[in-house]
Amino acid sequence: MSAVAPSPTPTSTPTASRVVLGFAIANLAAQIGIIFTGGVVRLTGSGLGCSTWPQCEPGSFTPVLHAESGLHPYIEFGNRLLTFVLVVVAAGLALSVWRSASTRTRPRSLKVLALAPILGVVVQAVLGGITVLVDLHPAVVGSHFFLSAALVWLSTVVLWRLREGDAPARATLTVPERWRTWMGALPWALGVLTAIVVVLGVLTTGSGPHSGDSEVGYRFALDPALIARFHAVSVWAFLAVVGVSLVPVMSRRSAAGAAAAAVPAALRARRAWIVLVVVTLAQGGIGYVQYFTGLPIPLVSLHLLGSGLLIAAVTAAVLSLRTREQVR
């Protein structure tokens, strides 16, 4: 990363209005939340609680009570209702970014990016319907989660971008020469490791007792203990990369080398990386506890929620290494 000149001072930076930022925050929260509710559907075996799509039952958009069905239709229907909420929030985000006076002069690329969540939610809704129609085929269920993960990433990028200015991106911190190659490769390393962690997590779930099928103990014919070990190794590798990266990110020399205009950005970077460490440790701790306690549903649900939080935290930490604050 190139050194930052020591003398520039900040000028006004275009910022989104509270309404726009409110929609962006609500959209990110809902994208993470639907990973949790979708997990609850799977963990309770409610994936076919509604037998068809887009209706819940033939001739009815709402659940039809049957004595043998229990709460499964209502759990699945509740997840579908959250999808409609997500559509409204994502549409509100897109409209507010395109029409708000605070973002009207922002780059067109930002406005196009704001359309991604609503388009993704529409695709997600269709994929959810296909999931029901193919009787919860594991490949479709997995792709359903991967799309949610991608939408969490995109939503975090949109929120972060709305809080930035429009000046050319430059390094937030001034790191010693020996760290510059590492910091340049860091976004790619974290991105690849995050993808590996997520994929192995999906495979671990699909090969275990919470695969979503109440009649079959697994959906992937894989050794759940072996896959869980691979998943754990990937998490340790991820944690190692984060730990090494904390050295230049948290060092006083890196922060001290930042220009006066970049000091707030340097503080935000530190906070973002601290959040990433906390989320990673919590997610890893929950993973180990759930494994050694027989995979209780509440802990598995928290682990799913943590996966969404981890993706958002990684994205924010990577983006915090740059700043677009205007200087003169």
N, C-alpha and C positions, 0 to 999 in steps of 0.2 A: 504494500500500500504506500502511496506517495505521501510525503510529509505535507502537513498543512501549514500555510504561511502564518506567522505569529501575530499579525497586526490587524486583519480585517475585522470590521464590526458588522453586526447584523442589521439588515433592513427589514421592512415589512415583508411578511411571508403570507401568501394566500392560505387561508384556513377555511375549512368547511363549517357551515353553520351547525348549531346544536341539533337541529332537526335531522340534517344529513348524517351527522355523527351518531345520533340516536338510532337511526335506522341501521347504520353499519354495525353498531354494537349489538343491536337486537338480532340482526341477521346472523352474526357470528355465534351468538349464544344459542340461537335456534338450530343452527347447523350442527353444533356440538350436542345440543339436547336431543336431536332426533337420532343420533347414534346411540344415546342412552336408551331412549324409548324403543328403538328398533331392537336393541339387545334384550330388553325386557320381554318383547314379543317372542324372541327366539328362546330365551331362558325358561319361559313358562310354557313352551310348546304351543304358543298361540298363533303360529304363522299361518295356519289355515282356519283360524277362528272365523274369518270371513271367507266363505267358500269360493267367491268369485270377485271380479273387479271390472269396472269401477264400483259396481254395487257391492254391498256386503253379502247379501243373499239374493238369489234370483227374485226380482221384483221389489227389492227393498234396499235402500242405501244405508239403513241403520240395522243393527243386529236384531235377529229374530231369536227370542228366548226359547231354548230347548233344555230340558232337564239334564240331558247328558252332556251338553256343551259347557256348562259352568260359566266361568268368567272369560274364557278364551275369546269369544267374539267381541267383548267389550274392550279387552286389552288391545286386540288388533285394530278395532275401530278407533280407539283413542290415539293410536299411532297415526292412523290415517287423518284424523282431525288435526294433529300437529302438523302434518304435511300441508294442509290447507292454510294454517297459520303461517307456515314458512313461506308459502307462495305469496301471501299478502305482504309479509315483511320484506321479502326479496324484491317484490314489485315496487314497494314503497321506496326501497333503497335506489333502485334504478331510476324511478321517476324523480325523486328528490335530487339526485346527482345531475340529471339532465336539465331540470327546470329551476333549481335553486339559484338565486342571484350570487350566492357565495361560491358556486362551482361553475357558473356559466362560462367564465373565461379560462377555466382550467384546460389542460391539454385533452384533445379528443381521445387519446389512448386511455386516459383515466375514465372517461365516460363509457367507453367500450368495455373496459374492465368491470365497471359497475353492473353491466348487463349479464356478466357470467353467472352470478348466483341464481338469478331467476331462470335462465336457460338451463342451468344444471338441475334445478329443482324440478322443472318440467320433465327432463330426461329421467330423473330419479323416480318420479311418480309413475312414469310408464314402465320403468324397470321393476318397480315394486309390484305392479300389476302382473308383469311377466313372471315374477317370482312365484306369485300365487298360482298362476295358470300352469306352471311346470312343476307344481307340487314341491316347492322349496328345493329345487336342484342346487347342490352345493356350489357349483360354479357361478350360478346366477346370484345366489345369496352373497358369495364373496365379492362379486363385482359390484353389488349393491353397496357393500361397505366401502370398497375402494373409491367409489364415486363420492360417497359422503366424506371420506378423508380428503379427496381432492377439493371438494367444496369448502371444507374447513380451511384448507390452505389458501384457496382463492379469496375467501371472505376475510381472512387475516391480512392478506396483501392489500385488499381494497381499503380496509380500515386504516392500515398503516399509511397507505398512499394518501388518503384523504387528510391525514394529519401532517403530511409533509408539504414542503414548498415545491416549486417547479424548477428550481435551479438545477444545473447538472449535478449528478450524484458524485460525492467525493467521500473519502475515508473519514469516519467519525474519530478514530484514534490515530495517533502517530506511534507506530510500533517500531522497535529496534529492527535493524536490517535482517538479523537472523530469523525473525519471525514472519517476514513479509511473504515468503513463498507459502508458508503454512497458512497464513490468514487468507491468501488468495485462493487456496484450494479448499478452505474450510466449508464454504457453502455447498460445494459439490459433495464433499465427504459426509456432511451431516444429512444432505438430501438422500444420498444413496443408502446410508445406514438407517435412516428413518423408514425408507421404503422397505428395506429388508426386515426390519423389526415388525412393521405392519403386516407384511405378507406372511411371515412366519407365525405371527399372532393369529391370523385368520386360519392358517393350516392347523395350528394347535387346537383352536376351538372346534374346527370342523372334524377333527379326529377324536374328539373327546365326548363326554356325556352331554354337553350343552350345545350340540351341533344343530339343534332345532327340530329334531325328529323324535317324537315321543316313543316311536316303535323301534327305531334302530339306534343303538348306542353311539354311532358315529356316522358321518357322511363321507369322509375321506378314509380310505383303507390304509392308514398310516399308523405307526406306533406312536401313540400320544406322548409317552414318556420321552422317546427319542426326539420328537419334534419340539417338545417343551424345552429340552436341553439346548437344542439349536437356537431356539427363541431366546433363552437366557443368555447364551454366548453372544448373540447379536446385541442384546441390551448392554452387556458388559463392554463390548467394543464401542458402542455408542457413548456410554458413560466415560470411557477412557478418552475419546476424542473431545468430549465436552470438558473433561477435567484438564487436559493439556491446554485447551484453548483459553481456559480461565487465566492462565499465567499472563499472556499479553493483554487480555481484555481487562483484567482487574488490577494490573500493575499501575502504580502511581506515575511511573514515567510515561506510560501511554496516555494517561489522562492529562498529565501536565503538558505534554507536547501538543495538545489540541489547541486550536486557535480560540480566542475569547468567544467568537461566534458559535463555536462548536461545543462549548462546555456543557450546555443543557443536553445536547445530543449524546455526549460522552456519559453523562449521568444516566440517561435513559438506557443506553447500551448496558451499563452495569446492572441496572435493575432488571432488564430483560434477561440477562444471563443468569442472574440469581434466581429468577422465576423458573427458568429452564432447569436449573439444577434441582430446585425443590420439587417440581413436577416429575422429573425423571426419577428421583429417589423415591418419591411417594408411589409412583407407578410400579417401579421395580419391587418395592416392599410389598405392595398389595399382591403383585404377581406371585411372589414367593409364599406369602401367607395363604393365598387361595389354593396354591398347589399342594401345600402340606396339610391343609385342613379339609381336603376332599372337595374343593371347588364349590363352596356354598354360593347360592345365587346372589345374595347381597354383595359379596366381595367381587364376584365376576361382573356384576353390573357396574360397580365402581371402577373396575379395571377397564371396562368399555368406555365409560365416561372419561377416564384418564387418557385413553388413546386419543380422543379428540382434543383434550387439553394439551397433550404432548405435541401434537402436530401444530397447533396454534402457537405454542411456546417456542418450538424450533423455528418456525417462520418468523416470529417477532424477533428472536435473538439474531438470526441471520440478517434481517433487514435493519436491525439497529446498528450494524457495522458501517452503514452509510448514512450520510445526511444530505439533504437538499435545501438546507437553510440558505437564504440569499445573503451574500456579504458584499461589501464595497471596500 
